[in-house]
Amino acid sequence: MPEWSVVIIGGGPAGLTAGLYSARAGLKTLLLEKMAAGGQATITSEVENYPGFPEGVSGPELGQLMEEQAKNFGAEIRYESVEKLIINGDTKIVKTTESEYETYTVILAMGAEPKKLGVPGEKEFTGLGVSYCATCDGPFYKGKHIMVVGGGDTAIEEALFLTRFASKVTVVHRRDELRATQILQKRAFENEKIEFIWDSVVEEIKGKNTIEEVIVRNKKTKEKSKVLVNGVFIAIGQKPLTDIVKGQVEMDENGYIITNERMETNLPGVFAVGDLRQKPLRQVVTAVADGAIASVSAYNYIEQIREKKSGRA
Ligand code: NAP
């Protein structure tokens, strides 16, 4: 019999909620996190769209509270990096750099990360003017000039969303036509607050305490220009952190794990939650819902195994 009932891989809001619900349901629950709990929420200075915090809550604080709550109900959290998932019938083995854990169920909650530009200033100003989430941080830029980098659906949707707050939104795209769908393009072209800098890439993000200017280089003319902005939203694609289960768990062409509404993957007893899952809205509020659903599904799966083993099914 496996030592664990549920092993959760990843300690963001989805994983921590799965931990809370699983432990609270009396399942022996282990959560493995490679860095620090809290997930992508911790890169947001203020979370204003998570219900229950009318004044907003800092991302790190929210992560810490979720971690505490999961632990209070008995979830065990270990800081180890997972390397491999081995399926052995009803038993799954989660191999980390340090150990191996046998379990009935696995909840994949490794999350996703925004692709980075990799330019000077990007890392230094993350959370201080550089953002990867317009829905999270847009309201902080009322009346300001914002730059959006990218030309896909996310970038254009974010640019449109940001016009609700900003006085001006400048989209910097590396080609002379957008990748985004026609309808979004049309809306963006018709929006008076949005302007475009074509064929251009960001070279450097500069400022003192916050962003003051961005150096942009035209790829065709090689000319460099200085754009004075208060914020830079980078939307050049997301990268789901699903490498450890590549080839095992069914994914879409972008590497997002495909589940049904019970968070079940193609592998019985393996569930996926949060940002690494193919879904329409990736936010803390949907991540925690995924975590709760997956725990109930894991509970039901374990019950079925127990019934099978006791010969009742
Ligand atoms: P995406 O479609 O991969 O677009 C990324 C954009 O960033 C592209 O315009 C790309 O330029 C640019 N880019 C990539 N790397 C870059 C770099 N290093 N420097 C500068 N620019 C760079 O990503 P996405 O917009 O996040 O969308 C991901 C998927 O979700 C897509 O399938 C999209 O349709 C879907 N989505 C759909 C909706 C919707 O239906 N409402 C909303 C959001 C996302 P190039 O064009 O030159 O490659």
Boltz pocket constraint, residues with backbone or C-beta under 6 A from the ligand:
constraints:
  - pocket:
      binder: B
      contacts: [[A, 116], [A, 117], [A, 149], [A, 150], [A, 151], [A, 152], [A, 153], [A, 154], [A, 155], [A, 157], [A, 172], [A, 174], [A, 175], [A, 177], [A, 178], [A, 179], [A, 180], [A, 200], [A, 201], [A, 235], [A, 236], [A, 237], [A, 238], [A, 254]]
      max_distance: 6.0
